[in-house]
Amino acid sequence: MKLKFNFSKSDIVLFSIIGALVLIILFGTVIGLASRKAAPGKNLRDADPNPTPREIENLNKKLDDKIAAYTGLGTIRCITAPENEEDIGTAVVITPWLSYPEGDTVFFEELARKRLIITGIFTSYFGAYTKVELLSRTEDKIKQDILEQINEQMSLGKISGIYLTDYIFIE
């Protein structure tokens, strides 16, 4: 028994278009991988914000000790204390990074282990004050208060500074 296929001209055109698209996709994939410009999976997750090398270099020039940056906290979102009974507070978005002595891998590991505790310190600090109170304080005072609270939790070293890439009130 012999099979016969009866294709119309429109079927042949459709199969030709599908075949051409498959070849284009295949050809593009091969070229992309062969040129090593492709980065499969690179856009699966946004990278954590990092301080620029220039910022670290400038800080190292000002300080006697070399520092490194811990950026593992990412972006923290929290709510301030309410201004009055009808208010629910103001959303605050902060992206902190912490400086610590360069090359201190043991302390880096402690920071990574205590990431949730450190995030909680930021959240509770900003949740304890209203937006007006936070705006009336200087940023240096806020960072110093949080720095002291974080260093109380550390046992293998101390952070030397807190830097805020983002510090935004959202209403």
Contacts in CASP RR format, 6 or more apart in sequence:
PFRMAT RR
TARGET T0000
AUTHOR 0000-0000-0000
METHOD contacts of the structure
MODEL  1
MKLKFNFSKSDIVLFSIIGALVLIILFGTVIGLASRKAAPGKNLRDADPN
PTPREIENLNKKLDDKIAAYTGLGTIRCITAPENEEDIGTAVVITPWLSY
PEGDTVFFEELARKRLIITGIFTSYFGAYTKVELLSRTEDKIKQDILEQI
NEQMSLGKISGIYLTDYIFIE
7 15 0 8 1.000
32 38 0 8 1.000
48 71 0 8 1.000
48 72 0 8 1.000
48 74 0 8 1.000
49 71 0 8 1.000
49 74 0 8 1.000
49 75 0 8 1.000
49 95 0 8 1.000
49 97 0 8 1.000
49 165 0 8 1.000
49 166 0 8 1.000
50 69 0 8 1.000
50 71 0 8 1.000
50 97 0 8 1.000
51 69 0 8 1.000
51 71 0 8 1.000
51 97 0 8 1.000
51 163 0 8 1.000
51 165 0 8 1.000
55 163 0 8 1.000
56 67 0 8 1.000
56 68 0 8 1.000
56 69 0 8 1.000
59 67 0 8 1.000
59 99 0 8 1.000
60 66 0 8 1.000
60 67 0 8 1.000
60 102 0 8 1.000
63 160 0 8 1.000
65 101 0 8 1.000
65 102 0 8 1.000
65 160 0 8 1.000
66 101 0 8 1.000
66 102 0 8 1.000
67 99 0 8 1.000
67 100 0 8 1.000
67 101 0 8 1.000
67 102 0 8 1.000
67 160 0 8 1.000
68 99 0 8 1.000
68 100 0 8 1.000
68 101 0 8 1.000
68 102 0 8 1.000
68 103 0 8 1.000
68 104 0 8 1.000
68 108 0 8 1.000
69 97 0 8 1.000
69 98 0 8 1.000
69 99 0 8 1.000
69 163 0 8 1.000
70 97 0 8 1.000
70 98 0 8 1.000
70 99 0 8 1.000
70 100 0 8 1.000
70 108 0 8 1.000
70 111 0 8 1.000
70 112 0 8 1.000
70 159 0 8 1.000
71 97 0 8 1.000
72 97 0 8 1.000
72 111 0 8 1.000
72 112 0 8 1.000
72 115 0 8 1.000
73 95 0 8 1.000
73 96 0 8 1.000
73 97 0 8 1.000
73 98 0 8 1.000
73 115 0 8 1.000
73 118 0 8 1.000
73 119 0 8 1.000
73 122 0 8 1.000
74 95 0 8 1.000
74 96 0 8 1.000
75 93 0 8 1.000
75 94 0 8 1.000
75 95 0 8 1.000
75 166 0 8 1.000
76 93 0 8 1.000
76 94 0 8 1.000
76 95 0 8 1.000
76 96 0 8 1.000
76 119 0 8 1.000
76 122 0 8 1.000
76 123 0 8 1.000
77 91 0 8 1.000
77 92 0 8 1.000
77 93 0 8 1.000
78 91 0 8 1.000
78 92 0 8 1.000
78 94 0 8 1.000
78 122 0 8 1.000
78 123 0 8 1.000
78 126 0 8 1.000
78 127 0 8 1.000
79 88 0 8 1.000
79 89 0 8 1.000
79 90 0 8 1.000
79 91 0 8 1.000
79 92 0 8 1.000
79 126 0 8 1.000
79 127 0 8 1.000
80 89 0 8 1.000
80 90 0 8 1.000
80 91 0 8 1.000
80 92 0 8 1.000
80 126 0 8 1.000
80 127 0 8 1.000
80 129 0 8 1.000
80 130 0 8 1.000
80 131 0 8 1.000
80 134 0 8 1.000
80 169 0 8 1.000
81 89 0 8 1.000
81 127 0 8 1.000
81 128 0 8 1.000
81 129 0 8 1.000
81 130 0 8 1.000
81 133 0 8 1.000
82 88 0 8 1.000
82 89 0 8 1.000
82 130 0 8 1.000
83 89 0 8 1.000
83 130 0 8 1.000
83 131 0 8 1.000
83 132 0 8 1.000
89 130 0 8 1.000
89 131 0 8 1.000
90 130 0 8 1.000
90 131 0 8 1.000
90 169 0 8 1.000
90 170 0 8 1.000
90 171 0 8 1.000
91 169 0 8 1.000
91 170 0 8 1.000
91 171 0 8 1.000
92 126 0 8 1.000
92 131 0 8 1.000
92 134 0 8 1.000
92 167 0 8 1.000
92 168 0 8 1.000
92 169 0 8 1.000
92 170 0 8 1.000
93 166 0 8 1.000
93 167 0 8 1.000
93 168 0 8 1.000
93 170 0 8 1.000
94 122 0 8 1.000
94 126 0 8 1.000
94 164 0 8 1.000
94 166 0 8 1.000
94 167 0 8 1.000
94 168 0 8 1.000
95 164 0 8 1.000
95 165 0 8 1.000
95 166 0 8 1.000
96 122 0 8 1.000
96 162 0 8 1.000
96 163 0 8 1.000
96 164 0 8 1.000
96 165 0 8 1.000
97 162 0 8 1.000
97 163 0 8 1.000
97 165 0 8 1.000
98 111 0 8 1.000
98 118 0 8 1.000
98 150 0 8 1.000
98 159 0 8 1.000
98 161 0 8 1.000
98 162 0 8 1.000
98 163 0 8 1.000
99 159 0 8 1.000
99 160 0 8 1.000
99 161 0 8 1.000
99 162 0 8 1.000
99 163 0 8 1.000
100 107 0 8 1.000
100 108 0 8 1.000
100 111 0 8 1.000
100 157 0 8 1.000
100 158 0 8 1.000
100 159 0 8 1.000
100 160 0 8 1.000
101 107 0 8 1.000
101 157 0 8 1.000
101 160 0 8 1.000
104 157 0 8 1.000
106 156 0 8 1.000
107 154 0 8 1.000
107 156 0 8 1.000
107 157 0 8 1.000
110 154 0 8 1.000
110 155 0 8 1.000
110 156 0 8 1.000
110 157 0 8 1.000
111 118 0 8 1.000
111 154 0 8 1.000
111 159 0 8 1.000
114 153 0 8 1.000
114 154 0 8 1.000
117 153 0 8 1.000
118 150 0 8 1.000
118 153 0 8 1.000
121 146 0 8 1.000
121 149 0 8 1.000
121 150 0 8 1.000
121 153 0 8 1.000
122 146 0 8 1.000
125 142 0 8 1.000
125 145 0 8 1.000
125 146 0 8 1.000
125 149 0 8 1.000
126 134 0 8 1.000
129 137 0 8 1.000
131 169 0 8 1.000
134 142 0 8 1.000
135 169 0 8 1.000
139 164 0 8 1.000
139 167 0 8 1.000
143 161 0 8 1.000
143 162 0 8 1.000
143 163 0 8 1.000
143 164 0 8 1.000
146 162 0 8 1.000
147 159 0 8 1.000
147 161 0 8 1.000
147 162 0 8 1.000
150 159 0 8 1.000
150 162 0 8 1.000
151 158 0 8 1.000
151 159 0 8 1.000
END
